[in-house]
């Protein structure tokens, strides 16, 4: 599982998976891309899917920086194709996968779930070892 540094210097866990619409192959943006005359259209489509996984694994919430284009098997030409058909949006120093935040779990949600599970585990262990009236789990040392 990938990790990302948070703003406080700690390490948070990113997503081990991303969602993919089962009708992605018939989506109008994808159909537009595969009808493009460019010889790079198939590389662009593959880059789109790899970028979804990469962004989830890196916890970037759909942002693909220019210096990561190679990691998603893309090129400036394939990025332009993805932007042309509305799958990516041009952003400062890179691109943003369109609608990522509407279809994928954002890093803050993943981190909140992790913290909640950690607190529930502390509470359960406290009750198990110290009894139901113990609240030492609220102030972990």
C-alpha positions as CSV (number, residue, x, y, z in Angstrom):
1,X,0.0,0.0,0.0
2,X,1.3,3.5,-0.8
3,X,2.0,6.1,1.8
4,X,2.0,9.9,1.6
5,X,3.4,12.4,4.0
6,X,0.8,14.6,5.6
7,X,1.1,18.3,6.6
8,X,2.2,17.4,10.1
9,X,5.1,15.2,9.1
10,X,3.3,11.9,9.7
11,X,2.5,9.2,7.2
12,X,-1.0,8.5,6.1
13,X,-2.3,5.6,4.1
14,X,-3.7,6.2,0.6
15,X,-6.3,4.1,-1.1
16,X,-5.5,0.4,-2.0
17,X,-8.1,0.6,-4.8
18,X,-10.2,3.1,-6.9
19,X,-13.7,2.8,-8.3
20,X,-14.2,2.3,-12.1
21,X,-17.6,2.7,-13.7
22,X,-18.6,-0.5,-15.4
23,X,-19.9,1.5,-18.4
24,X,-16.6,3.4,-18.9
25,X,-16.1,1.9,-22.3
26,X,-19.3,3.4,-23.6
27,X,-18.9,6.8,-21.9
28,X,-19.1,9.7,-24.4
29,X,-15.7,11.1,-23.4
30,X,-14.0,7.7,-23.9
31,X,-15.8,7.1,-27.2
32,X,-14.6,10.6,-28.4
33,X,-11.0,9.7,-27.5
34,X,-11.0,6.4,-29.2
35,X,-12.4,7.9,-32.4
36,X,-9.6,10.5,-32.4
37,X,-7.3,10.0,-35.4
38,X,-4.2,10.3,-33.2
39,X,-1.9,7.2,-33.1
40,X,-1.5,8.0,-29.3
41,X,-5.2,7.5,-28.4
42,X,-4.7,4.0,-27.0
43,X,-1.8,5.1,-24.9
44,X,-3.9,8.1,-23.7
45,X,-6.7,5.7,-22.7
46,X,-4.3,3.4,-20.9
47,X,-2.7,6.4,-19.2
48,X,-6.2,7.5,-18.0
49,X,-6.7,4.2,-16.2
50,X,-3.2,4.1,-14.8
51,X,-3.6,7.6,-13.6
52,X,-6.7,6.7,-11.7
53,X,-4.9,4.0,-9.8
54,X,-1.8,6.1,-9.3
55,X,-3.7,9.1,-7.9
56,X,-5.6,6.8,-5.5
57,X,-2.4,5.0,-4.4
58,X,-0.5,8.3,-3.9
59,X,-3.3,10.1,-2.2
60,X,-3.3,13.0,-4.6
61,X,-7.1,13.3,-4.9
62,X,-6.9,13.1,-8.7
63,X,-4.0,15.5,-9.3
64,X,-1.3,14.3,-11.7
65,X,1.8,16.5,-11.6
66,X,3.8,17.1,-14.8
67,X,6.8,15.3,-13.3
68,X,4.6,12.2,-12.7
69,X,3.4,11.9,-16.3
70,X,5.9,9.0,-16.9
71,X,4.6,7.1,-13.9
72,X,1.2,7.0,-15.5
73,X,2.6,6.0,-18.9
74,X,1.7,9.3,-20.4
75,X,3.4,11.9,-22.5
76,X,2.5,15.6,-23.1
77,X,0.7,14.5,-26.3
78,X,-1.4,11.9,-24.4
79,X,-2.2,14.5,-21.7
80,X,-3.4,16.9,-24.3
81,X,-5.7,14.2,-25.8
82,X,-7.1,13.5,-22.3
83,X,-7.7,17.2,-21.7
84,X,-9.2,17.6,-25.2
85,X,-11.9,14.9,-24.5
86,X,-12.6,16.1,-20.9
87,X,-11.0,13.2,-19.0
88,X,-8.3,15.4,-17.5
89,X,-8.3,19.2,-16.8
90,X,-5.2,21.3,-17.2
91,X,-4.0,22.5,-13.8
92,X,-1.0,24.4,-12.4
93,X,2.0,22.1,-12.8
94,X,-0.1,19.2,-14.1
95,X,-3.6,17.9,-14.6
96,X,-6.6,16.9,-12.6
97,X,-8.6,13.8,-13.4
98,X,-12.1,15.2,-14.0
99,X,-14.8,14.3,-11.5
100,X,-12.2,12.3,-9.4
101,X,-13.6,13.8,-6.1
102,X,-17.1,12.8,-7.0
103,X,-16.3,9.2,-7.7
104,X,-13.3,8.3,-5.6
105,X,-12.8,8.4,-1.8
106,X,-10.7,11.5,-1.0
107,X,-7.6,11.3,1.2
108,X,-9.2,13.2,4.1
109,X,-12.1,10.6,4.2
110,X,-9.6,7.7,4.1
111,X,-7.6,9.3,6.9
112,X,-10.7,10.0,9.0
113,X,-11.8,6.4,8.7
114,X,-8.4,5.2,9.8
115,X,-8.4,7.5,12.8
116,X,-11.9,6.5,13.8
117,X,-11.0,2.8,13.5
118,X,-7.9,3.4,15.6
119,X,-9.9,5.2,18.3
120,X,-12.5,2.4,18.4
121,X,-9.7,-0.2,18.7
122,X,-8.2,1.7,21.6
123,X,-11.6,2.0,23.3
124,X,-12.3,-1.7,22.9
125,X,-8.9,-2.7,24.2
126,X,-9.2,-0.4,27.2
127,X,-12.6,-1.9,28.1
128,X,-11.2,-5.4,27.6
129,X,-8.1,-4.9,29.8
130,X,-9.2,-2.2,32.3
131,X,-13.0,-2.6,32.5
132,X,-16.0,-0.7,31.1
133,X,-15.5,2.3,33.3
134,X,-11.9,3.1,32.1
135,X,-11.3,6.0,29.8
136,X,-7.5,5.8,29.4
137,X,-8.1,5.3,25.6
138,X,-9.0,9.0,25.3
139,X,-5.4,10.0,26.2
140,X,-3.0,7.5,24.6
141,X,0.6,7.9,25.7
